[in-house]
Amino acid sequence: MAALAPPVATVRTAVRRALAGLTGDGPVLVACSGGADSLALAAATAFVAPRSGRRAGLVTVDHGLQPGSAERAGTVAGWACEQGLDPVDSIAVTVDGRPGGPEAAAREARYQALVDTARRHGAAAVLLGHTRDDQAETVLLALARGAGPRGLAGMPVRRELAGVPLLRPLLDVSREDTRKACAALGLTPWEDPHNADPAYARARVRADVLPALVAALGPGVLENLARTAQLLAADTAALDDLAATALADTRSPDGGLRVDGLTALPAAVRTRVLHAWARELGASPAALSHRHVVALDALVTHWHGQGPVHLPGGLRVARRATRLTVVDPV
Ligand SMILES: Nc1ncnc2c1ncn2[C@@H]1O[C@H](COP(=O)(O)OP(=O)(O)OP(=O)(O)O)[C@@H](O)[C@H]1O
């Protein structure tokens, strides 16, 4: 018997670990674009899942944004059926008419389709193919825009969207290994032209910045960036827990927040409380910025009678005596 190529074993081990932590007995669905990362993930899942007593299927989304996208989706779905993956779905989505740029609109449509499909099949989880290299890129992009620990924590290994667990089993696996695993299995990945398009910041980081970092600082730099994300994810989760408790403790009966309770908190917890409260009031997370939270915090720590703080969504928050409270829009 031919020896198993090490990258194939690496990807299978990562998938085995992810499946071991799952509850519920529905199938897992691999979200597969046909690119090297999610193709290697799908091949590994087709091998590992049945041996772990779990059904595995695949979903591929056709965004309809590039010529030939329907054929690509059909090829991926056909391959998946040959691998014994079941169920297999190819979902066409409409990206036009959604808010945000084309990339954000495509992502939103894709996640919606993935979650809808998972719910339809009662899936235990959706598996995404993000790798360690994707995580390193995410951390660098977050650093470049001055993100806080939440941004630097990168993409989580697990999160829930509309009640569906989304897992990223390959966050510790390099892109080089997913490519090598595909080659060892005789699979030809689809090359997404967007990945090489210098119009996108992520593509420029991938093509220019990461290779320069590796050349200057050595090959360990990608693993180190991903580790930074992991460490910050743990710290962020702990601070979020503290903030949730503090938010409950500082609420006043009218739904506002007590200034004395806020003043007693460390800044890292207080700003999280203010951020969480603003979201709860209806400020959209995408529009709520560091500047808004700093202005809310100043109502607590640098009070000199200043006027209300304007938050996204037309909300206004003012200090009234010893409370922060929502005031009527102008
Ligand atoms: N069209 C799609 N259909 C289904 N899943 C997708 C699609 N596009 C992306 N995904 C999922 O999202 C993950 C991240 O995709 P993205 O395009 O951001 O990264 P990538 O590194 O190019 O991944 P890949 O090599 O798998 O295409 C993919 O690995 C896959 O799990």
PDBQT file of the ligand as one rigid body, heavy atoms in Angstrom, charges set to zero:
ROOT
HETATM    1  N1  LIG A 401     -18.605  29.703  -3.585  1.00  0.00    +0.000 N 
HETATM    2  C1  LIG A 401     -18.488  29.085  -2.406  1.00  0.00    +0.000 A 
HETATM    3  N2  LIG A 401     -19.282  28.039  -2.095  1.00  0.00    +0.000 NA
HETATM    4  C2  LIG A 401     -19.188  27.415  -0.892  1.00  0.00    +0.000 A 
HETATM    5  N3  LIG A 401     -18.286  27.765   0.047  1.00  0.00    +0.000 NA
HETATM    6  C3  LIG A 401     -17.464  28.787  -0.213  1.00  0.00    +0.000 A 
HETATM    7  C4  LIG A 401     -17.502  29.503  -1.440  1.00  0.00    +0.000 A 
HETATM    8  N4  LIG A 401     -16.560  30.468  -1.411  1.00  0.00    +0.000 NA
HETATM    9  C5  LIG A 401     -15.953  30.363  -0.212  1.00  0.00    +0.000 A 
HETATM   10  N5  LIG A 401     -16.478  29.356   0.516  1.00  0.00    +0.000 N 
HETATM   11  C6  LIG A 401     -16.075  28.894   1.869  1.00  0.00    +0.000 C 
HETATM   12  O1  LIG A 401     -15.435  29.968   2.536  1.00  0.00    +0.000 OA
HETATM   13  C7  LIG A 401     -14.050  29.642   2.756  1.00  0.00    +0.000 C 
HETATM   14  C8  LIG A 401     -13.197  30.881   2.565  1.00  0.00    +0.000 C 
HETATM   15  O2  LIG A 401     -13.318  31.300   1.248  1.00  0.00    +0.000 OA
HETATM   16  P1  LIG A 401     -12.362  32.412   0.653  1.00  0.00    +0.000 P 
HETATM   17  O3  LIG A 401     -12.718  32.560  -0.784  1.00  0.00    +0.000 OA
HETATM   18  O4  LIG A 401     -12.440  33.590   1.564  1.00  0.00    +0.000 OA
HETATM   19  O5  LIG A 401     -10.927  31.789   0.918  1.00  0.00    +0.000 OA
HETATM   20  P2  LIG A 401      -9.932  30.862   0.067  1.00  0.00    +0.000 P 
HETATM   21  O6  LIG A 401      -8.711  30.789   0.892  1.00  0.00    +0.000 OA
HETATM   22  O7  LIG A 401      -9.819  31.355  -1.350  1.00  0.00    +0.000 OA
HETATM   23  O8  LIG A 401     -10.656  29.399   0.128  1.00  0.00    +0.000 OA
HETATM   24  P3  LIG A 401     -10.724  28.274  -1.008  1.00  0.00    +0.000 P 
HETATM   25  O9  LIG A 401      -9.291  27.955  -1.432  1.00  0.00    +0.000 OA
HETATM   26  O10 LIG A 401     -11.407  27.095  -0.387  1.00  0.00    +0.000 OA
HETATM   27  O11 LIG A 401     -11.558  28.908  -2.115  1.00  0.00    +0.000 OA
HETATM   28  C9  LIG A 401     -13.744  28.538   1.756  1.00  0.00    +0.000 C 
HETATM   29  O12 LIG A 401     -12.650  27.750   2.182  1.00  0.00    +0.000 OA
HETATM   30  C10 LIG A 401     -15.041  27.784   1.752  1.00  0.00    +0.000 C 
HETATM   31  O13 LIG A 401     -15.171  26.931   2.879  1.00  0.00    +0.000 OA
ENDROOT
TORSDOF 0
